[in-house]
């Protein structure tokens, strides 16, 4: 695929409100009747979903954009650019998780492929929400 076509396709992908990640997670949360969550709360790293009362931050990563170890395949065109871009995303994700944890948040990360197993997602969320996290100084 020519670079100009690929660029147009990639520009069309939204960073928020993606149906295969965030939209799917909203459906899971509502289906499980989990309440108390907010989207894109302005805290460190702006997690996709936040349960402020339980201090639980939820990141939902697309397998391509965040370099899923199971599913990421670098495009053949402009592979140097894409390798560097995905490496920056992975480094930013790691830093964000560390900063949130330092600030007393429990951080859950779900990959796009994880969302196919709703029961597992809900179980992990309920466990984290039941545990609660208190900030330690």
N, C-alpha and C positions, 0 to 999 in steps of 0.2 A: 504494500500500500504506500503510495507516495507520501512524503512528509507533510505536505500541505493538507491532504485529506485527513491524516492522523491528527494533526494539530486541530483541525476543525472538530473532529469527534471528541477529542480530549477537552476542548474548551466547553463543550456542551454538557459535560459532567458537572453537576452541582456539588459543592462542598457540604451543603446542608440539605436536609430533606430528601435524601436519596431513598428511593422506594425499596431497594434491596437491602439496605442497612437500617437507617433510622426509621423508615416507614414500617419495616418488618418488626423492629423492636417495639414501636408504639402499639402495634397490633398484639404482640405477645404480652406487653404490660397490661393492656386493657382486657385481654382475654383472661388473664390470671387475676384480674381485679386488684392489681397492685396500685396503690395510690400514694400520693405524697411526692411524686416526682415532678421535676421541672426540666425543660429542655434549654440547653445552652446558657445556663446560669453563669454569670460573669465571675467565675473564680479562676484560679490558675489553670491555664490550658483549655478553658471553656469546654469541659466534657460534654458529650452528647446528651447525657441524662444525669440528673443529680437528685438524690434523695436527701435534702438538707437536714431534716430532723435526725436521720440515722448517720449522717456524714458519709454517705456512699456515693462515689462518682462512677459512672458507667461510660466506658468508651466502646463504640461500635466501629470496628475497622473493616473497611473494604479490603478484600484479599489482594487486589492489584495495588491500590494506593498506599497501603501500609506494609507491603512486602511479606505477605503470609508465607511462612516457611513451607507450607504444604502445597499452595496453589499459585504463588507468584511466578510468572514467566515474563522475563524482560522482552519487550518488543524487539524484533530484529532491526528495525529502522531506528537509527539514532540511539543505540544501546548504551553508549557512554553517558549521554544526557540522562536517560531513564535510570540507569544504575545509580548515578549520583543523586538524582531526585528522590528515589525511593530510600536510599541510604540516609538522606537528610530527614525524611519523614520518620524513619525508624528511630533515629537519634532524638528527634524532637519528642516522639511518643515516650521514649525511655525517660527523658528529662522531666516531662510533664508528670508521669507516674511518680517519679521520685519526689518531686516538689509537692504533689498532692499528699503523698504519704507523710512527708515531713510535716505538713500542716495539719495532720490528724485525720485525713480522709482514707477510707478503705476504697481501693480502686479495683473495679472489675473490668476486664477487657474481653469483649466478645468479637470473634472474627465473623465475617459475613457467612461463612459456611457453618458456624456454630448455631446460627439462627434457625437452621433446618430442624434442630432438635429442641423444640420448645420446652419439653419437660426438663431437660438438662439446664436450660437457661433459667427457667422459673425456679428450679431447685437452688441453683447458685445464688440467684437474687434473694430468695427468701432466707437462705442461710446468712448472707451478708447483712441483710436488713434486720434479722433477729439478733445478730451479734451486737450491732451498734458499735461505734467507735468513739472514744473520748480522746480529746487532744491532750497529749502529754508535753509538758514543757521541759 
